[in-house]
Amino acid sequence: MTKIIVLRGNVGSGKSTIAKDLFEKLGGEKKVLIVSHDDLNRKVLPYFDHEINAPHVRNIISEIMQVAQKIDWQYIIFDGIWRWWYYD
């Protein structure tokens, strides 16, 4: 079963540094996927960080989790601000 780690906090608080350290300690690219809020915001959805896109973001996260289980990633690390509307 894939374990989910959420690193959530303010800009510059060290989330990405911790994510990279965990990535290495937990087995690297064959076992761990890092999902960066910044990457999704810049590359996947325009206005990703806006409440109007929350349903789309939830769908993307759900699909990532399903794929991770199918290909047997042991960990997914979600790294970013992850505002409250992603969780409702």
N, CA, C and O of each residue as an XYZ file, in Angstrom:
352
protein
N       0.834     -1.178      0.000
C       0.000      0.000      0.000
C       0.886      1.251      0.000
O       1.872      1.329      0.733
N       0.523      2.202     -0.816
C       1.268      3.457     -0.925
C       0.981      4.333      0.286
O      -0.173      4.522      0.671
N       2.033      4.859      0.876
C       1.906      5.782      2.005
C       2.008      7.207      1.483
O       2.786      7.492      0.573
N       1.220      8.094      2.065
C       1.193      9.486      1.636
C       1.805     10.354      2.718
O       1.462     10.251      3.895
N       2.723     11.214      2.287
C       3.355     12.177      3.182
C       3.025     13.557      2.636
O       3.286     13.846      1.468
N       2.450     14.411      3.480
C       2.117     15.771      3.059
C       3.015     16.736      3.816
O       3.000     16.789      5.046
N       3.794     17.495      3.063
C       4.632     18.549      3.630
C       3.988     19.865      3.226
O       4.054     20.279      2.069
N       3.374     20.503      4.187
C       2.588     21.698      3.912
C       3.094     22.825      4.796
O       3.308     22.632      5.992
N       3.284     23.996      4.213
C       3.737     25.123      5.009
C       3.962     26.356      4.162
O       3.698     26.362      2.959
N       4.444     27.382      4.796
C       4.663     28.659      4.129
C       5.852     28.606      3.169
O       6.683     27.700      3.232
N       5.909     29.581      2.297
C       7.018     29.723      1.361
C       8.316     29.856      2.146
O       8.395     30.619      3.110
N       9.333     29.106      1.724
C      10.648     29.216      2.345
C      10.797     28.502      3.671
O      11.782     28.717      4.376
N       9.834     27.648      4.030
C       9.896     26.984      5.335
C      10.689     25.679      5.323
O      10.881     25.063      6.372
N      11.155     25.249      4.141
C      11.999     24.054      4.064
C      11.299     22.802      3.576
O      11.869     21.713      3.645
N      10.078     22.929      3.084
C       9.313     21.773      2.619
C      10.032     20.998      1.522
O      10.147     19.775      1.599
N      10.509     21.691      0.516
C      11.163     21.023     -0.612
C      12.470     20.372     -0.199
O      12.816     19.304     -0.704
N      13.190     20.992      0.699
C      14.441     20.410      1.195
C      14.144     19.115      1.941
O      14.831     18.111      1.748
N      13.133     19.137      2.784
C      12.751     17.923      3.513
C      12.265     16.853      2.541
O      12.583     15.675      2.705
N      11.490     17.257      1.524
C      10.996     16.302      0.524
C      12.162     15.613     -0.188
O      12.136     14.399     -0.386
N      13.170     16.373     -0.567
C      14.336     15.789     -1.252
C      15.097     14.841     -0.335
O      15.548     13.782     -0.772
N      15.243     15.215      0.934
C      15.919     14.340      1.897
C      15.137     13.035      2.093
O      15.722     11.951      2.109
N      13.819     13.148      2.241
C      12.988     11.956      2.386
C      13.046     11.082      1.139
O      13.089      9.856      1.233
N      13.047     11.717     -0.023
C      13.140     11.000     -1.291
C      14.354     10.070     -1.280
O      14.244      8.890     -1.612
N      15.492     10.604     -0.901
C      16.720      9.814     -0.861
C      16.661      8.734      0.220
O      17.036      7.589     -0.032
N      16.202      9.080      1.396
C      16.182      8.141      2.525
C      15.171      7.015      2.346
O      15.358      5.921      2.879
N      14.099      7.279      1.594
C      13.044      6.279      1.418
C      13.223      5.404      0.183
O      12.402      4.520     -0.063
N      14.267      5.626     -0.593
C      14.523      4.712     -1.698
C      14.631      5.313     -3.077
O      14.868      4.580     -4.037
N      14.469      6.612     -3.218
C      14.663      7.256     -4.514
C      13.575      6.976     -5.515
O      12.451      6.621     -5.161
N      13.931      7.144     -6.789
C      12.909      7.191     -7.842
C      12.152      5.897     -8.087
O      11.094      5.939     -8.715
N      12.632      4.762     -7.631
C      11.883      3.527     -7.835
C      10.824      3.300     -6.765
O       9.966      2.430     -6.913
N      10.880      4.084     -5.679
C       9.947      3.870     -4.579
C       9.164      5.116     -4.173
O       8.132      5.011     -3.510
N       9.649      6.294     -4.567
C       9.088      7.537     -4.045
C       8.752      8.498     -5.191
O       9.538      8.678     -6.122
N       7.580      9.102     -5.100
C       7.175     10.149     -6.037
C       6.971     11.430     -5.247
O       6.272     11.441     -4.233
N       7.586     12.511     -5.716
C       7.328     13.823     -5.120
C       6.373     14.578     -6.033
O       6.638     14.734     -7.225
N       5.270     15.044     -5.475
C       4.316     15.867     -6.202
C       4.436     17.276     -5.644
O       4.050     17.544     -4.506
N       4.967     18.153     -6.448
C       5.221     19.518     -6.014
C       4.065     20.436     -6.389
O       3.653     20.498     -7.548
N       3.559     21.136     -5.408
C       2.520     22.140     -5.640
C       2.984     23.144     -6.695
O       2.213     23.531     -7.573
N       4.253     23.564     -6.601
C       4.791     24.534     -7.560
C       4.761     23.996     -8.980
O       4.386     24.717     -9.904
N       5.152     22.730     -9.172
C       5.139     22.147    -10.512
C       3.728     22.072    -11.069
O       3.498     22.408    -12.230
N       2.781     21.632    -10.248
C       1.395     21.578    -10.711
C       0.887     22.968    -11.043
O       0.183     23.161    -12.034
N       1.242     23.927    -10.218
C       0.794     25.304    -10.423
C       1.346     25.877    -11.725
O       0.637     26.593    -12.431
N       2.573     25.579    -12.044
C       3.209     26.161    -13.237
C       2.942     25.374    -14.508
O       2.874     25.957    -15.590
N       2.789     24.054    -14.398
C       2.801     23.205    -15.592
C       1.476     22.540    -15.934
O       1.244     22.190    -17.091
N       0.603     22.360    -14.947
C      -0.592     21.563    -15.210
C      -1.837     22.418    -15.417
O      -2.507     22.307    -16.444
N      -2.140     23.255    -14.462
C      -3.356     24.061    -14.554
C      -3.030     25.538    -14.459
O      -2.301     25.959    -13.561
N      -3.560     26.323    -15.373
C      -3.438     27.764    -15.153
C      -4.285     28.121    -13.937
O      -5.364     27.561    -13.743
N      -3.816     29.019    -13.149
C      -4.530     29.432    -11.949
C      -4.775     28.262    -10.993
O      -5.786     28.218    -10.292
N      -3.829     27.317    -10.978
C      -3.914     26.136    -10.125
C      -4.199     26.513     -8.680
O      -4.968     25.839     -7.995
N      -3.587     27.575     -8.226
C      -3.674     27.958     -6.824
C      -4.904     28.814     -6.535
O      -4.912     29.583     -5.574
N      -5.918     28.688     -7.340
C      -7.152     29.444     -7.144
C      -8.261     28.467     -6.748
O      -8.328     27.347     -7.257
N      -9.104     28.895     -5.860
C     -10.159     28.038     -5.325
C     -11.049     27.432     -6.410
O     -11.572     26.331     -6.238
N     -11.223     28.139     -7.517
C     -12.092     27.640     -8.584
C     -11.584     26.320     -9.176
O     -12.369     25.534     -9.706
N     -10.292     26.082     -9.086
C      -9.718     24.850     -9.633
C      -9.653     23.706     -8.636
O      -9.148     22.635     -8.972
N     -10.146     23.899     -7.420
C     -10.040     22.865     -6.388
C     -10.564     21.497     -6.848
O      -9.899     20.495     -6.587
N     -11.728     21.405     -7.522
C     -12.182     20.074     -7.967
C     -11.206     19.420     -8.945
O     -11.001     18.207     -8.896
N     -10.606     20.209     -9.825
C      -9.642     19.664    -10.780
C      -8.390     19.181    -10.061
O      -7.839     18.129    -10.386
N      -7.952     19.956     -9.087
C      -6.769     19.585     -8.315
C      -7.029     18.285     -7.565
O      -6.177     17.397     -7.543
N      -8.189     18.173     -6.957
C      -8.531     16.934     -6.243
C      -8.528     15.739     -7.198
O      -8.055     14.661     -6.839
N      -9.051     15.923     -8.405
C      -9.049     14.835     -9.393
C      -7.631     14.452     -9.789
O      -7.320     13.267     -9.914
N      -6.777     15.437     -9.984
C      -5.382     15.161    -10.338
C      -4.700     14.386     -9.217
O      -4.001     13.406     -9.472
N      -4.900     14.821     -7.989
C      -4.294     14.138     -6.844
C      -4.807     12.704     -6.751
O      -4.028     11.782     -6.507
N      -6.096     12.513     -6.942
C      -6.679     11.171     -6.899
C      -6.073     10.270     -7.983
O      -5.744      9.114     -7.718
N      -5.929     10.796     -9.191
C      -5.339     10.013    -10.276
C      -3.879      9.670    -10.001
O      -3.438      8.555    -10.278
N      -3.138     10.617     -9.463
C      -1.738     10.359     -9.109
C      -1.670      9.212     -8.094
O      -0.826      8.324     -8.213
N      -2.548      9.234     -7.113
C      -2.544      8.193     -6.092
C      -2.906      6.828     -6.682
O      -2.320      5.817     -6.296
N      -3.845      6.790     -7.596
C      -4.227      5.525     -8.232
C      -3.079      4.957     -9.062
O      -2.801      3.759     -9.001
N      -2.421      5.803     -9.827
C      -1.290      5.350    -10.640
C      -0.158      4.861     -9.747
O       0.464      3.837    -10.029
N       0.108      5.591     -8.677
C       1.180      5.212     -7.759
C       0.953      3.816     -7.199
O       1.899      3.039     -7.067
N      -0.269      3.496     -6.874
C      -0.561      2.165     -6.353
C      -0.397      1.095     -7.423
O       0.072     -0.006     -7.135
N      -0.778      1.411     -8.649
C      -0.652      0.431     -9.732
C       0.800      0.106    -10.048
O       1.129     -1.039    -10.356
N       1.664      1.101     -9.975
C       3.064      0.841    -10.320
C       3.934      0.650     -9.087
O       5.162      0.619     -9.173
N       3.272      0.522     -7.930
C       3.916      0.119     -6.684
C       4.924      1.113     -6.138
O       5.954      0.716     -5.594
N       4.637      2.410     -6.277
C       5.429      3.378     -5.533
C       5.064      3.184     -4.075
O       3.887      3.030     -3.746
N       6.041      3.189     -3.209
C       5.767      2.976     -1.794
C       5.351      4.264     -1.087
O       4.635      4.230     -0.086
N       5.804      5.389     -1.611
C       5.506      6.678     -0.978
C       5.178      7.735     -2.027
O       5.761      7.758     -3.111
N       4.237      8.606     -1.685
C       4.009      9.830     -2.439
C       4.210     10.970     -1.451
O       3.602     10.991     -0.381
N       5.060     11.911     -1.816
C       5.283     13.092     -0.987
C       4.643     14.281     -1.687
O       5.061     14.660     -2.781
N       3.638     14.866     -1.064
C       3.021     16.085     -1.570
C       3.705     17.256     -0.881
O       3.656     17.389      0.342
N       4.337     18.094     -1.673
C       5.162     19.189     -1.164
C       4.575     20.509     -1.636
O       4.498     20.754     -2.840
N       4.156     21.369     -0.701
C       3.671     22.672     -1.134
C       2.782     23.365     -0.125
O       2.674     22.956      1.031
N       2.156     24.416     -0.589
C       1.284     25.224      0.255
C      -0.037     24.481      0.506
O      -0.518     24.460      1.639
N      -0.620     23.884     -0.512
C      -1.843     23.088     -0.422
C      -2.903     23.776      0.438
O      -3.146     23.408      1.587
N      -3.504     24.758     -0.149
C      -4.497     25.565      0.562
C      -5.707     24.737      0.990
O      -5.922     23.638      0.479
N      -6.479     25.253      1.907
C      -7.568     24.520      2.541
C      -8.589     23.967      1.544
O      -9.168     22.907      1.783
N      -8.813     24.660      0.446
C      -9.881     24.228     -0.457
C      -9.545     22.937     -1.194
O     -10.430     22.347     -1.812
N      -8.305     22.483     -1.148
C      -7.979     21.184     -1.748
C      -8.516     20.034     -0.903
O      -8.666     18.922     -1.410
N      -8.806     20.273      0.361
C      -9.173     19.218      1.293
C     -10.664     19.056      1.489
O     -11.099     18.009      1.966
N     -11.459     20.043      1.143
C     -12.913     19.943      1.356
C     -13.545     18.868      0.513
O     -14.757     18.663      0.580
